[in-house]
Every structure is written in C-alpha cells, then in structure tokens.
Amino acid sequence: MTLLAKRTTPLSLTNEINIEDYRILHLTHSKNIELNRLCQNHIKYSPGLLAFKDEEIHAVWKDQILTLEEAEKFAWGYWDEAVHHIKSGNLKSYLIERYC
C-alpha cells in the first residue's frame, strides 16, 4: 500500500480531482495473531526480519521498514475495537454481531 501510494502521488485524475498526498490506515482483527505478529511459519519467507520474530508486525513495519516521512503517513489498529466508536444504530449492531 505504501509503495503504491508513493508511486501514484501526486496524481491528477481529472481537472477537478487531484490527489496531493496519501495516508495509509491498516486495520486487522485484534485476535488474528498469525497476521498481527511476525510468526515463525511466515517469517521464514523474509529472513531479514528474523530478528523481529514474534513482534507486532505493524510496529516493525512502521519503525524498521518505513522512512520517517512514510511512517508519519501510516496508522494501524484493530477494526474489532474501532467498531465500538461508530455511532449507535443498525450498522454498529450488525458489525458487532457479525465480527466482534
């Protein structure tokens, strides 16, 4: 996502639509340990990250991979926790019932 955003920004889609900057927001489920941590069965494909085994993938990405400028444009969190910030209503009820 970061590489795509960097390569396509700035971008003029039309005379009225200009993309000047980007932000990356990566949300995962808080209980998805296989995705949220650099687990042994996945890290074997990225030997350069072995030193970070079992660490939070988002923190490693932000602190070790991205430049300072890129890191300022990257945020992450857990969508199952974020859903509780949605205004009460049918959508919130549905999302909590289905995903939380």
A tleap script that builds the chain and sets N, CA, C and O, in Angstrom:
source leaprc.protein.ff14SB
mol = sequence {
  NMET THR LEU LEU ALA LYS ARG THR THR PRO
  LEU SER LEU THR ASN GLU ILE ASN ILE GLU
  ASP TYR ARG ILE LEU HIE LEU THR HIE SER
  LYS ASN ILE GLU LEU ASN ARG LEU CYS GLN
  ASN HIE ILE LYS TYR SER PRO GLY LEU LEU
  ALA PHE LYS ASP GLU GLU ILE HIE ALA VAL
  TRP LYS ASP GLN ILE LEU THR LEU GLU GLU
  ALA GLU LYS PHE ALA TRP GLY TYR TRP ASP
  GLU ALA VAL HIE HIE ILE LYS SER GLY ASN
  LEU LYS SER TYR LEU ILE GLU ARG TYR CCYS
}
set mol.1.N position { 0.823 -1.189 0.000 }
set mol.1.CA position { 0.000 0.000 0.000 }
set mol.1.C position { 0.870 1.256 0.000 }
set mol.1.O position { 0.601 2.215 -0.723 }
set mol.2.N position { 1.910 1.231 0.821 }
set mol.2.CA position { 2.794 2.390 0.898 }
set mol.2.C position { 3.505 2.630 -0.429 }
set mol.2.O position { 3.588 3.764 -0.900 }
set mol.3.N position { 4.013 1.568 -1.024 }
set mol.3.CA position { 4.714 1.718 -2.303 }
set mol.3.C position { 3.784 2.233 -3.387 }
set mol.3.O position { 4.167 3.110 -4.161 }
set mol.4.N position { 2.583 1.711 -3.455 }
set mol.4.CA position { 1.611 2.170 -4.443 }
set mol.4.C position { 1.273 3.637 -4.218 }
set mol.4.O position { 1.242 4.419 -5.169 }
set mol.5.N position { 1.023 4.012 -2.989 }
set mol.5.CA position { 0.676 5.401 -2.677 }
set mol.5.C position { 1.820 6.347 -3.047 }
set mol.5.O position { 1.585 7.412 -3.617 }
set mol.6.N position { 3.043 5.966 -2.726 }
set mol.6.CA position { 4.204 6.811 -3.058 }
set mol.6.C position { 4.361 6.992 -4.559 }
set mol.6.O position { 4.663 8.089 -5.032 }
set mol.7.N position { 4.155 5.910 -5.310 }
set mol.7.CA position { 4.370 5.962 -6.759 }
set mol.7.C position { 3.254 6.683 -7.503 }
set mol.7.O position { 3.452 7.130 -8.632 }
set mol.8.N position { 2.089 6.800 -6.884 }
set mol.8.CA position { 0.945 7.415 -7.575 }
set mol.8.C position { 0.554 8.764 -6.998 }
set mol.8.O position { -0.505 9.292 -7.337 }
set mol.9.N position { 1.384 9.332 -6.136 }
set mol.9.CA position { 1.081 10.617 -5.526 }
set mol.9.C position { 2.222 11.584 -5.784 }
set mol.9.O position { 3.376 11.216 -5.565 }
set mol.10.N position { 1.963 12.788 -6.233 }
set mol.10.CA position { 0.660 13.370 -6.574 }
set mol.10.C position { 0.150 12.825 -7.911 }
set mol.10.O position { 0.912 12.316 -8.733 }
set mol.11.N position { -1.162 12.951 -8.094 }
set mol.11.CA position { -1.793 12.415 -9.293 }
set mol.11.C position { -3.013 13.258 -9.633 }
set mol.11.O position { -3.808 13.596 -8.756 }
set mol.12.N position { -3.155 13.592 -10.892 }
set mol.12.CA position { -4.352 14.297 -11.359 }
set mol.12.C position { -5.214 13.305 -12.114 }
set mol.12.O position { -4.813 12.790 -13.159 }
set mol.13.N position { -6.404 13.035 -11.582 }
set mol.13.CA position { -7.320 12.128 -12.254 }
set mol.13.C position { -8.128 12.859 -13.323 }
set mol.13.O position { -8.322 12.364 -14.433 }
set mol.14.N position { -8.584 14.034 -12.956 }
set mol.14.CA position { -9.303 14.903 -13.887 }
set mol.14.C position { -8.906 16.333 -13.551 }
set mol.14.O position { -8.096 16.566 -12.654 }
set mol.15.N position { -9.487 17.295 -14.280 }
set mol.15.CA position { -9.224 18.701 -13.956 }
set mol.15.C position { -9.712 19.057 -12.556 }
set mol.15.O position { -9.165 19.946 -11.905 }
set mol.16.N position { -10.748 18.353 -12.101 }
set mol.16.CA position { -11.319 18.655 -10.782 }
set mol.16.C position { -10.801 17.762 -9.656 }
set mol.16.O position { -10.920 18.117 -8.483 }
set mol.17.N position { -10.230 16.612 -9.999 }
set mol.17.CA position { -9.801 15.659 -8.975 }
set mol.17.C position { -8.286 15.517 -9.002 }
set mol.17.O position { -7.707 14.953 -9.931 }
set mol.18.N position { -7.665 16.044 -7.959 }
set mol.18.CA position { -6.215 15.959 -7.807 }
set mol.18.C position { -5.889 15.307 -6.474 }
set mol.18.O position { -6.381 15.731 -5.428 }
set mol.19.N position { -5.068 14.287 -6.516 }
set mol.19.CA position { -4.609 13.625 -5.301 }
set mol.19.C position { -3.258 14.226 -4.956 }
set mol.19.O position { -2.295 14.089 -5.710 }
set mol.20.N position { -3.195 14.890 -3.815 }
set mol.20.CA position { -1.988 15.609 -3.433 }
set mol.20.C position { -1.105 14.838 -2.457 }
set mol.20.O position { 0.113 15.011 -2.453 }
set mol.21.N position { -1.704 13.998 -1.640 }
set mol.21.CA position { -0.958 13.299 -0.609 }
set mol.21.C position { -1.681 11.994 -0.287 }
set mol.21.O position { -2.746 11.722 -0.843 }
set mol.22.N position { -1.120 11.203 0.589 }
set mol.22.CA position { -1.738 9.934 0.960 }
set mol.22.C position { -1.586 9.663 2.450 }
set mol.22.O position { -0.721 10.226 3.121 }
set mol.23.N position { -2.436 8.801 2.938 }
set mol.23.CA position { -2.357 8.250 4.286 }
set mol.23.C position { -2.702 6.774 4.165 }
set mol.23.O position { -3.574 6.398 3.380 }
set mol.24.N position { -2.026 5.944 4.935 }
set mol.24.CA position { -2.301 4.514 4.960 }
set mol.24.C position { -2.874 4.181 6.338 }
set mol.24.O position { -2.277 4.516 7.361 }
set mol.25.N position { -4.018 3.529 6.359 }
set mol.25.CA position { -4.633 3.034 7.592 }
set mol.25.C position { -4.818 1.542 7.415 }
set mol.25.O position { -5.584 1.102 6.558 }
set mol.26.N position { -4.118 0.761 8.226 }
set mol.26.CA position { -4.198 -0.690 8.123 }
set mol.26.C position { -4.890 -1.232 9.368 }
set mol.26.O position { -4.391 -1.089 10.484 }
set mol.27.N position { -6.046 -1.856 9.159 }
set mol.27.CA position { -6.829 -2.416 10.257 }
set mol.27.C position { -6.871 -3.929 10.140 }
set mol.27.O position { -7.103 -4.471 9.059 }
set mol.28.N position { -6.647 -4.606 11.255 }
set mol.28.CA position { -6.766 -6.057 11.327 }
set mol.28.C position { -7.628 -6.398 12.534 }
set mol.28.O position { -7.965 -5.519 13.327 }
set mol.29.N position { -7.986 -7.665 12.676 }
set mol.29.CA position { -8.728 -8.103 13.857 }
set mol.29.C position { -7.725 -8.336 14.986 }
set mol.29.O position { -6.665 -8.919 14.761 }
set mol.30.N position { -8.045 -7.895 16.168 }
set mol.30.CA position { -7.102 -7.969 17.287 }
set mol.30.C position { -6.715 -9.398 17.659 }
set mol.30.O position { -5.648 -9.617 18.231 }
set mol.31.N position { -7.555 -10.357 17.346 }
set mol.31.CA position { -7.274 -11.745 17.722 }
set mol.31.C position { -6.574 -12.534 16.606 }
set mol.31.O position { -6.323 -13.729 16.761 }
set mol.32.N position { -6.262 -11.881 15.497 }
set mol.32.CA position { -5.590 -12.547 14.388 }
set mol.32.C position { -4.078 -12.519 14.613 }
set mol.32.O position { -3.356 -11.762 13.963 }
set mol.33.N position { -3.618 -13.347 15.533 }
set mol.33.CA position { -2.201 -13.368 15.927 }
set mol.33.C position { -1.302 -13.708 14.737 }
set mol.33.O position { -0.211 -13.154 14.608 }
set mol.34.N position { -1.752 -14.614 13.868 }
set mol.34.CA position { -0.955 -15.006 12.705 }
set mol.34.C position { -0.667 -13.821 11.788 }
set mol.34.O position { 0.371 -13.798 11.126 }
set mol.35.N position { -1.552 -12.850 11.738 }
set mol.35.CA position { -1.347 -11.673 10.899 }
set mol.35.C position { -0.684 -10.538 11.678 }
set mol.35.O position { 0.126 -9.798 11.118 }
set mol.36.N position { -1.012 -10.394 12.941 }
set mol.36.CA position { -0.550 -9.248 13.729 }
set mol.36.C position { 0.882 -9.382 14.239 }
set mol.36.O position { 1.508 -8.382 14.591 }
set mol.37.N position { 1.398 -10.586 14.283 }
set mol.37.CA position { 2.760 -10.813 14.776 }
set mol.37.C position { 3.595 -11.484 13.691 }
set mol.37.O position { 3.069 -12.199 12.838 }
set mol.38.N position { 4.871 -11.250 13.734 }
set mol.38.CA position { 5.788 -11.907 12.803 }
set mol.38.C position { 6.035 -13.331 13.307 }
set mol.38.O position { 7.009 -13.597 14.012 }
set mol.39.N position { 5.134 -14.232 12.932 }
set mol.39.CA position { 5.170 -15.617 13.402 }
set mol.39.C position { 6.178 -16.448 12.609 }
set mol.39.O position { 6.470 -16.150 11.451 }
set mol.40.N position { 6.698 -17.478 13.241 }
set mol.40.CA position { 7.734 -18.329 12.652 }
set mol.40.C position { 7.328 -18.901 11.300 }
set mol.40.O position { 8.144 -18.919 10.379 }
set mol.41.N position { 6.088 -19.369 11.156 }
set mol.41.CA position { 5.704 -20.029 9.910 }
set mol.41.C position { 5.600 -19.060 8.733 }
set mol.41.O position { 5.565 -19.510 7.587 }
set mol.42.N position { 5.551 -17.759 8.968 }
set mol.42.CA position { 5.525 -16.779 7.885 }
set mol.42.C position { 6.864 -16.067 7.714 }
set mol.42.O position { 7.252 -15.726 6.597 }
set mol.43.N position { 7.560 -15.847 8.806 }
set mol.43.CA position { 8.799 -15.071 8.748 }
set mol.43.C position { 9.907 -15.820 8.007 }
set mol.43.O position { 10.883 -15.206 7.576 }
set mol.44.N position { 9.769 -17.129 7.857 }
set mol.44.CA position { 10.781 -17.894 7.131 }
set mol.44.C position { 10.931 -17.418 5.691 }
set mol.44.O position { 11.964 -17.644 5.061 }
set mol.45.N position { 9.888 -16.752 5.169 }
set mol.45.CA position { 9.948 -16.239 3.802 }
set mol.45.C position { 10.614 -14.861 3.732 }
set mol.45.O position { 10.869 -14.350 2.641 }
set mol.46.N position { 10.893 -14.267 4.879 }
set mol.46.CA position { 11.550 -12.955 4.950 }
set mol.46.C position { 12.682 -13.027 5.964 }
set mol.46.O position { 12.558 -12.484 7.061 }
set mol.47.N position { 13.772 -13.680 5.621 }
set mol.47.CA position { 14.847 -13.884 6.597 }
set mol.47.C position { 15.426 -12.602 7.184 }
set mol.47.O position { 15.983 -12.625 8.281 }
set mol.48.N position { 15.303 -11.495 6.477 }
set mol.48.CA position { 15.798 -10.236 7.008 }
set mol.48.C position { 15.021 -9.748 8.224 }
set mol.48.O position { 15.470 -8.848 8.934 }
set mol.49.N position { 13.860 -10.339 8.461 }
set mol.49.CA position { 13.027 -9.936 9.602 }
set mol.49.C position { 13.117 -10.915 10.773 }
set mol.49.O position { 12.405 -10.754 11.764 }
set mol.50.N position { 13.977 -11.921 10.675 }
set mol.50.CA position { 14.077 -12.923 11.741 }
set mol.50.C position { 14.371 -12.310 13.107 }
set mol.50.O position { 13.918 -12.827 14.128 }
set mol.51.N position { 15.114 -11.226 13.135 }
set mol.51.CA position { 15.446 -10.571 14.404 }
set mol.51.C position { 14.200 -10.011 15.101 }
set mol.51.O position { 14.233 -9.702 16.292 }
set mol.52.N position { 13.108 -9.884 14.348 }
set mol.52.CA position { 11.885 -9.308 14.896 }
set mol.52.C position { 10.801 -10.356 15.127 }
set mol.52.O position { 9.631 -10.010 15.289 }
set mol.53.N position { 11.180 -11.629 15.142 }
set mol.53.CA position { 10.226 -12.725 15.338 }
set mol.53.C position { 9.365 -12.475 16.578 }
set mol.53.O position { 9.865 -12.091 17.635 }
set mol.54.N position { 8.070 -12.701 16.420 }
set mol.54.CA position { 7.048 -12.567 17.470 }
set mol.54.C position { 6.733 -11.118 17.841 }
set mol.54.O position { 5.954 -10.882 18.764 }
set mol.55.N position { 7.314 -10.154 17.150 }
set mol.55.CA position { 6.976 -8.750 17.410 }
set mol.55.C position { 5.741 -8.354 16.604 }
set mol.55.O position { 5.375 -9.022 15.637 }
set mol.56.N position { 5.121 -7.279 17.007 }
set mol.56.CA position { 3.941 -6.733 16.337 }
set mol.56.C position { 4.336 -6.270 14.938 }
set mol.56.O position { 5.220 -5.428 14.784 }
set mol.57.N position { 3.681 -6.822 13.925 }
set mol.57.CA position { 4.060 -6.544 12.541 }
set mol.57.C position { 3.911 -5.058 12.187 }
set mol.57.O position { 4.731 -4.507 11.453 }
set mol.58.N position { 2.867 -4.418 12.709 }
set mol.58.CA position { 2.654 -3.010 12.386 }
set mol.58.C position { 3.777 -2.138 12.951 }
set mol.58.O position { 4.236 -1.205 12.291 }
set mol.59.N position { 4.209 -2.438 14.152 }
set mol.59.CA position { 5.288 -1.669 14.771 }
set mol.59.C position { 6.597 -1.878 14.021 }
set mol.59.O position { 7.340 -0.922 13.796 }
set mol.60.N position { 6.887 -3.113 13.632 }
set mol.60.CA position { 8.107 -3.388 12.866 }
set mol.60.C position { 8.042 -2.666 11.531 }
set mol.60.O position { 9.019 -2.050 11.104 }
set mol.61.N position { 6.892 -2.743 10.872 }
set mol.61.CA position { 6.735 -2.070 9.576 }
set mol.61.C position { 7.006 -0.578 9.719 }
set mol.61.O position { 7.758 0.006 8.939 }
set mol.62.N position { 6.383 0.033 10.728 }
set mol.62.CA position { 6.495 1.482 10.896 }
set mol.62.C position { 7.895 1.905 11.359 }
set mol.62.O position { 8.433 2.904 10.882 }
set mol.63.N position { 8.477 1.147 12.285 }
set mol.63.CA position { 9.750 1.555 12.891 }
set mol.63.C position { 10.991 1.074 12.139 }
set mol.63.O position { 12.041 1.710 12.226 }
set mol.64.N position { 10.894 -0.022 11.410 }
set mol.64.CA position { 12.067 -0.610 10.782 }
set mol.64.C position { 12.082 -0.518 9.257 }
set mol.64.O position { 13.154 -0.448 8.656 }
set mol.65.N position { 10.920 -0.518 8.631 }
set mol.65.CA position { 10.847 -0.590 7.168 }
set mol.65.C position { 10.625 0.796 6.546 }
set mol.65.O position { 11.307 1.173 5.593 }
set mol.66.N position { 9.687 1.528 7.084 }
set mol.66.CA position { 9.323 2.823 6.508 }
set mol.66.C position { 10.338 3.908 6.858 }
set mol.66.O position { 10.989 3.856 7.901 }
set mol.67.N position { 10.457 4.879 5.975 }
set mol.67.CA position { 11.254 6.059 6.298 }
set mol.67.C position { 10.457 6.899 7.298 }
set mol.67.O position { 9.277 6.631 7.523 }
set mol.68.N position { 11.078 7.894 7.891 }
set mol.68.CA position { 10.358 8.759 8.829 }
set mol.68.C position { 9.176 9.442 8.157 }
set mol.68.O position { 8.108 9.561 8.757 }
set mol.69.N position { 9.353 9.889 6.925 }
set mol.69.CA position { 8.270 10.544 6.192 }
set mol.69.C position { 7.115 9.566 5.936 }
set mol.69.O position { 5.949 9.924 6.101 }
set mol.70.N position { 7.438 8.348 5.538 }
set mol.70.CA position { 6.404 7.336 5.297 }
set mol.70.C position { 5.697 6.958 6.595 }
set mol.70.O position { 4.479 6.781 6.613 }
set mol.71.N position { 6.460 6.834 7.678 }
set mol.71.CA position { 5.893 6.435 8.965 }
set mol.71.C position { 4.873 7.452 9.464 }
set mol.71.O position { 3.896 7.079 10.115 }
set mol.72.N position { 5.087 8.731 9.167 }
set mol.72.CA position { 4.138 9.764 9.580 }
set mol.72.C position { 2.794 9.613 8.865 }
set mol.72.O position { 1.783 10.137 9.334 }
set mol.73.N position { 2.774 8.911 7.746 }
set mol.73.CA position { 1.558 8.745 6.950 }
set mol.73.C position { 0.907 7.384 7.178 }
set mol.73.O position { -0.073 7.051 6.511 }
set mol.74.N position { 1.436 6.595 8.110 }
set mol.74.CA position { 0.961 5.237 8.368 }
set mol.74.C position { 0.348 5.146 9.754 }
set mol.74.O position { 0.953 5.567 10.740 }
set mol.75.N position { -0.857 4.594 9.824 }
set mol.75.CA position { -1.511 4.343 11.114 }
set mol.75.C position { -2.113 2.947 11.062 }
set mol.75.O position { -2.442 2.440 9.989 }
set mol.76.N position { -2.249 2.344 12.208 }
set mol.76.CA position { -2.809 0.993 12.261 }
set mol.76.C position { -3.648 0.815 13.519 }
set mol.76.O position { -3.557 1.597 14.465 }
set mol.77.N position { -4.445 -0.205 13.506 }
set mol.77.CA position { -5.280 -0.509 14.658 }
set mol.77.C position { -6.059 -1.783 14.410 }
set mol.77.O position { -5.791 -2.517 13.458 }
set mol.78.N position { -7.022 -2.038 15.273 }
set mol.78.CA position { -7.830 -3.246 15.209 }
set mol.78.C position { -9.274 -2.860 14.940 }
set mol.78.O position { -9.887 -2.130 15.718 }
set mol.79.N position { -9.813 -3.357 13.830 }
set mol.79.CA position { -11.153 -2.942 13.442 }
set mol.79.C position { -12.206 -3.427 14.423 }
set mol.79.O position { -13.241 -2.778 14.567 }
set mol.80.N position { -11.977 -4.557 15.110 }
set mol.80.CA position { -12.973 -5.030 16.073 }
set mol.80.C position { -13.028 -4.128 17.306 }
set mol.80.O position { -14.030 -4.123 18.021 }
set mol.81.N position { -11.986 -3.380 17.558 }
set mol.81.CA position { -12.007 -2.394 18.638 }
set mol.81.C position { -12.531 -1.050 18.131 }
set mol.81.O position { -13.201 -0.321 18.863 }
set mol.82.N position { -12.222 -0.730 16.877 }
set mol.82.CA position { -12.662 0.539 16.295 }
set mol.82.C position { -14.167 0.595 16.098 }
set mol.82.O position { -14.755 1.675 16.143 }
set mol.83.N position { -14.799 -0.546 15.882 }
set mol.83.CA position { -16.237 -0.567 15.598 }
set mol.83.C position { -17.043 0.005 16.771 }
set mol.83.O position { -18.155 0.495 16.573 }
set mol.84.N position { -16.506 -0.051 17.952 }
set mol.84.CA position { -17.209 0.473 19.131 }
set mol.84.C position { -17.283 1.999 19.129 }
set mol.84.O position { -18.028 2.582 19.916 }
set mol.85.N position { -16.523 2.644 18.258 }
set mol.85.CA position { -16.544 4.096 18.153 }
set mol.85.C position { -17.579 4.589 17.140 }
set mol.85.O position { -17.784 5.794 16.993 }
set mol.86.N position { -18.225 3.659 16.446 }
set mol.86.CA position { -19.259 4.028 15.477 }
set mol.86.C position { -20.516 4.431 16.234 }
set mol.86.O position { -20.863 3.822 17.246 }
set mol.87.N position { -21.188 5.447 15.744 }
set mol.87.CA position { -22.437 5.901 16.346 }
set mol.87.C position { -23.434 4.742 16.393 }
set mol.87.O position { -23.544 3.970 15.441 }
set mol.88.N position { -24.149 4.629 17.496 }
set mol.88.CA position { -25.126 3.549 17.662 }
set mol.88.C position { -26.141 3.554 16.541 }
set mol.88.O position { -26.561 4.609 16.067 }
set mol.89.N position { -26.526 2.371 16.127 }
set mol.89.CA position { -27.511 2.229 15.060 }
set mol.89.C position { -27.427 0.844 14.458 }
set mol.89.O position { -26.750 -0.040 14.983 }
set mol.90.N position { -28.125 0.666 13.348 }
set mol.90.CA position { -28.176 -0.644 12.706 }
set mol.90.C position { -26.804 -1.124 12.236 }
set mol.90.O position { -26.470 -2.297 12.403 }
set mol.91.N position { -26.007 -0.227 11.650 }
set mol.91.CA position { -24.692 -0.623 11.163 }
set mol.91.C position { -23.824 -1.110 12.310 }
set mol.91.O position { -23.195 -2.163 12.209 }
set mol.92.N position { -23.783 -0.358 13.392 }
set mol.92.CA position { -22.960 -0.749 14.533 }
set mol.92.C position { -23.415 -2.090 15.097 }
set mol.92.O position { -22.588 -2.954 15.387 }
set mol.93.N position { -24.707 -2.266 15.250 }
set mol.93.CA position { -25.243 -3.525 15.771 }
set mol.93.C position { -24.855 -4.696 14.879 }
set mol.93.O position { -24.444 -5.751 15.362 }
set mol.94.N position { -24.989 -4.498 13.579 }
set mol.94.CA position { -24.644 -5.551 12.629 }
set mol.94.C position { -23.156 -5.907 12.718 }
set mol.94.O position { -22.807 -7.085 12.794 }
set mol.95.N position { -22.277 -4.897 12.710 }
set mol.95.CA position { -20.853 -5.142 12.739 }
set mol.95.C position { -20.429 -5.842 14.029 }
set mol.95.O position { -19.595 -6.747 13.996 }
set mol.96.N position { -20.986 -5.438 15.144 }
set mol.96.CA position { -20.654 -6.078 16.426 }
set mol.96.C position { -21.124 -7.529 16.422 }
set mol.96.O position { -20.381 -8.421 16.831 }
set mol.97.N position { -22.350 -7.771 15.965 }
set mol.97.CA position { -22.883 -9.125 15.944 }
set mol.97.C position { -22.068 -10.020 15.005 }
set mol.97.O position { -21.783 -11.171 15.336 }
set mol.98.N position { -21.705 -9.507 13.867 }
set mol.98.CA position { -21.032 -10.327 12.858 }
set mol.98.C position { -19.544 -10.516 13.134 }
set mol.98.O position { -19.020 -11.613 12.937 }
set mol.99.N position { -18.858 -9.475 13.584 }
set mol.99.CA position { -17.402 -9.520 13.644 }
set mol.99.C position { -16.788 -9.472 15.043 }
set mol.99.O position { -15.615 -9.803 15.214 }
set mol.100.N position { -17.553 -9.073 16.019 }
set mol.100.CA position { -16.941 -8.930 17.355 }
set mol.100.C position { -17.433 -10.019 18.269 }
set mol.100.O position { -17.037 -10.073 19.433 }
savepdb mol mol.pdb
quit
